[in-house]
Amino acid sequence: MKMKETESTRKKRPFFTVSNLAAALLCFAAFLAVGLGGYYIVVGEFVSAELAAIYAVLALVGGIAVLLRLRRFTVLYYLGCALGWAAGWFVSGLKGAFAPTAGNICTFFLIGVFTLFGVIFEGKGMKKRMARRKEERARIEAAAETARQESELEQAKQAEACGADGILMVTPYYNKTTQKGLVEHFTYVADRVDIPMIVYNVPSRTSIGIKSETYKKLSEHPNINGVKEASGDFSLFAMTRALCGDDLYIWSGNDDNTVPMMAMGALGVISVASNIVPGAVAKLCSLCLEGNFDDAQKLSLIHI
């Protein structure tokens, strides 16, 4: 499965608009007004400076969610705030010296619970939106990245159901398994989905790396398509290329390693910088594919 662009037939619209920004600012201001004003009306005193700062942070979270159009998260977040305030104010209005503290605990507990649900449902919704837009420009690889095998399988199946072209699956962080365990970890999921898998090796983040011999075993699985190699270990990359050849596609996982890795046979980069300078990263990869590594390196030094 090689990545290729398709012509977009939709008119692009700017992500941030004036109305979008105005809505975010309005929600931020309304949040503070309701939170601080409601507390004063119910409790009969102004909030402390510490609590006011917490309210400001909560208001900022809501405003950013509106600005980024995170619809599911926004709805659940504000619902949690409304219920949290209602419960908190009720408890705070009761008699007793501990009542205001208990009210605050009630408020933040409910806000936290609904925020967690908001993150979960927004993640699912985001994969669906990505899948609907996958024909605009390029293929979509949905990330499946948790420390639990069952959770990664669930995420992979969600991605497949939403129409993603493949999954990007990271090594299990925190749980330091053996190389044999890594093979079993990836094949467990690859055996249970019908879309290709790209393995993600980033030992600086997960504290566990994949060896070239392990890559060789993984490359023999028909559903494991390639690897996002972010170890920065060029000896590992060279040995993996020698062992696997074209049975395992390799993409650079670090933007600053793209040119030397493509010079050694990588297909391109699964990039972070492309979110900021997509044109430059695309041009850099095109130059490498043409064999013009000098100009590609100059471009890399400017933008990455």
C-alpha positions in Angstrom: 0.0 0.0 0.0 1.9 3.1 -1.2 0.7 6.6 -0.4 -0.6 8.6 -3.4 -2.5 11.9 -3.7 -5.8 12.3 -5.4 -7.3 15.5 -6.8 -9.5 17.3 -4.4 -12.9 18.4 -5.8 -13.9 20.3 -2.7 -13.3 24.0 -2.1 -11.1 24.5 0.9 -12.2 26.8 3.7 -10.0 28.4 6.3 -9.9 26.4 9.6 -10.2 29.6 11.7 -12.8 32.2 10.8 -13.8 35.4 12.4 -17.2 34.0 13.5 -15.4 30.9 14.9 -13.1 33.1 16.9 -15.9 35.3 18.1 -17.9 32.2 19.3 -14.8 31.0 21.2 -14.3 34.3 23.0 -18.1 34.5 23.8 -18.0 31.1 25.3 -14.9 32.0 27.3 -16.5 35.2 28.7 -19.9 33.5 29.4 -18.2 30.6 31.2 -16.4 33.0 33.6 -19.5 35.2 34.1 -21.8 32.2 34.9 -19.2 30.4 37.0 -18.0 33.4 39.1 -21.4 35.1 39.2 -23.3 31.9 40.1 -20.9 31.1 43.0 -21.4 34.6 44.4 -25.2 34.4 44.2 -25.4 31.0 45.8 -22.6 31.1 48.4 -22.8 34.8 49.1 -19.1 35.6 48.7 -16.5 36.0 45.9 -14.4 33.0 44.9 -10.8 32.9 46.1 -8.0 33.9 43.7 -7.0 30.2 43.4 -10.5 29.1 42.5 -10.9 32.0 40.1 -7.7 30.9 38.3 -9.1 27.3 38.0 -12.3 28.7 36.5 -10.2 30.7 34.0 -8.4 27.6 32.9 -11.7 25.7 32.6 -13.1 28.6 30.5 -10.0 28.5 28.3 -10.4 24.8 27.7 -14.0 25.3 26.6 -13.1 28.3 24.4 -10.3 26.3 22.6 -12.7 23.4 22.1 -15.1 25.7 20.3 -12.3 27.3 18.3 -11.2 23.9 17.1 -14.7 22.7 16.4 -14.6 19.7 18.7 -18.3 19.4 18.7 -18.8 16.2 20.8 -16.2 17.2 23.3 -17.7 20.7 23.6 -21.2 19.5 24.2 -20.1 17.0 26.9 -17.7 19.4 28.5 -20.2 22.2 28.9 -22.9 19.7 30.0 -20.5 18.5 32.7 -19.8 22.1 33.8 -23.5 22.8 34.0 -24.2 19.7 36.1 -21.1 20.2 38.1 -22.0 23.8 39.0 -25.5 22.9 39.8 -24.5 20.1 42.2 -21.6 22.1 43.6 -23.6 25.2 44.3 -26.3 23.1 46.0 -23.8 21.5 48.3 -22.0 24.8 48.9 -25.3 26.4 50.0 -25.8 23.8 52.8 -24.9 24.6 56.4 -21.5 23.7 57.7 -17.9 24.9 57.4 -17.0 22.2 55.0 -19.9 22.8 52.6 -18.0 25.2 50.1 -15.1 22.7 49.9 -17.4 19.8 49.3 -19.2 21.8 46.7 -16.0 22.5 44.8 -15.1 18.8 44.9 -18.5 17.9 43.5 -18.2 20.4 40.7 -14.7 19.4 39.6 -15.5 15.7 39.9 -18.4 16.0 37.5 -16.5 18.2 35.1 -13.7 15.7 35.1 -15.9 12.8 34.4 -17.7 14.5 31.5 -14.4 15.8 30.1 -13.1 12.2 30.0 -16.2 11.1 28.1 -15.8 14.1 25.8 -12.3 13.1 24.9 -13.3 9.5 24.2 -16.3 10.3 22.0 -14.4 13.1 20.2 -11.7 10.6 19.3 -14.2 8.3 17.8 -15.9 11.1 15.9 -12.6 12.5 14.6 -11.8 9.1 13.0 -15.2 9.1 11.3 -14.7 12.7 10.0 -11.2 11.7 8.7 -12.6 8.7 6.9 -15.3 10.8 5.2 -12.6 13.1 3.8 -10.1 10.5 2.9 -10.7 10.9 -0.9 -9.8 14.7 -0.7 -6.1 14.3 -0.9 -4.4 11.2 0.5 -4.8 7.9 2.2 -5.5 7.9 5.9 -3.6 5.9 8.6 -5.4 6.0 11.9 -3.3 5.7 15.0 -3.8 2.8 17.5 -1.7 3.8 20.4 -2.3 2.5 23.9 -0.4 0.3 26.4 -3.1 -2.4 26.3 -3.4 -4.9 23.5 -7.2 -5.2 23.7 -7.5 -1.4 23.5 -5.3 -1.2 20.5 -7.4 -3.8 18.8 -10.6 -1.9 19.6 -9.1 1.3 18.1 -7.9 -0.6 15.0 -11.4 -2.0 14.5 -13.0 1.4 14.9 -10.6 2.8 12.3 -11.4 0.0 9.9 -15.2 0.5 10.4 -14.8 4.2 9.8 -13.1 3.6 6.4 -9.4 4.2 7.2 -6.9 2.8 4.8 -4.6 1.5 7.4 -3.5 1.7 11.0 -0.4 3.0 12.7 0.4 0.9 15.7 3.1 1.9 18.3 5.2 -0.5 20.4 3.5 -1.0 23.9 4.9 1.7 26.2 5.4 1.1 29.9 5.1 -2.7 29.5 8.6 -3.6 28.6 8.1 -6.8 26.6 10.6 -9.1 24.9 11.2 -9.0 21.1 9.1 -12.2 20.8 6.4 -10.4 22.8 6.6 -7.5 20.3 6.0 -9.9 17.4 3.0 -11.4 19.2 1.7 -7.9 20.1 1.6 -6.7 16.5 0.5 -9.9 14.9 -2.4 -10.2 17.4 -4.0 -7.1 15.9 -2.8 -7.6 12.3 -4.6 -11.0 12.3 -7.9 -9.5 13.4 -8.2 -6.5 10.9 -8.4 -6.4 7.2 -6.6 -3.1 6.6 -2.7 -2.8 6.5 -0.7 -2.0 9.5 2.3 0.3 9.8 4.4 -0.4 12.9 5.7 2.6 14.8 9.1 2.3 16.5 9.9 5.3 18.8 12.0 3.9 21.7 12.7 7.4 23.1 9.0 7.7 23.9 8.1 4.1 24.7 11.4 2.8 26.3 11.4 -0.2 24.0 12.8 -0.6 20.5 12.4 -3.1 17.7 15.5 -5.0 16.5 16.2 -5.8 12.8 15.6 -9.5 13.3 12.2 -8.7 14.7 11.4 -6.5 11.7 12.3 -9.5 9.5 9.7 -11.6 11.3 7.1 -8.9 11.2 7.7 -8.3 7.4 6.6 -11.9 6.8 3.1 -11.1 8.0 0.8 -10.3 4.9 -1.0 -7.5 6.8 2.0 -5.7 8.2 2.8 -3.1 5.5 5.8 -1.2 6.9 7.3 0.8 9.7 7.5 4.4 10.9 11.1 4.3 12.1 11.8 7.0 14.7 14.7 5.5 16.6 17.3 7.6 14.8 19.5 4.5 14.7 20.9 4.4 11.1 22.7 1.1 11.8 19.4 -0.5 12.7 17.8 1.0 9.6 20.6 -0.3 7.3 20.4 -3.8 8.8 16.6 -3.8 8.5 16.8 -2.8 4.8 19.4 -5.6 4.2 17.2 -8.3 6.0 13.8 -7.2 4.7 14.4 -5.6 1.4 11.1 -4.5 -0.2 9.1 -6.8 2.0 8.9 -4.0 4.5 8.3 -0.4 3.5 10.1 2.1 5.7 9.2 5.7 6.4 11.3 8.1 8.5 9.6 8.9 11.8 11.8 11.9 12.5 11.6 14.9 10.2 15.3 15.7 10.5 16.2 12.2 9.5 14.2 12.2 6.3 16.9 13.1 3.7 19.5 10.6 4.9 17.0 7.8 5.4 15.5 8.4 1.9 19.1 8.3 0.6 19.4 4.8 2.2 16.0 3.6 0.8 13.2 5.0 2.9 10.0 5.8 1.0 9.4 9.2 2.7 8.4 10.5 6.1 5.4 10.2 8.4 5.9 13.7 9.4 5.2 16.2 12.3 6.6 19.2 10.5 4.1 18.7 7.6 1.3 20.0 9.9 3.1 23.4 9.8 5.0 23.4 6.4 3.3 20.7 4.3 4.5 22.2 1.0 8.1 22.1 2.1 8.0 18.6 3.4 6.2 17.4 0.2 8.8 19.2 -1.9 11.7 17.7 0.2 10.4 14.2 -0.4 9.9 14.8 -4.1 13.5 16.0 -4.4 14.7 12.9 -2.6 12.7 10.6 -4.9 14.3 12.4 -7.9 17.8 11.7 -6.4 18.4 15.4 -5.7 19.6 15.0 -2.1 21.7 18.2 -2.0 18.7 20.5 -2.6 16.5 18.3 -0.3 19.0 18.8 2.5 19.2 22.5 1.9 15.4 22.6 2.1 15.5 20.5 5.3 17.9 22.9 7.0 15.6 25.8 6.2 12.3 24.4 7.3 13.0 21.5 9.7 
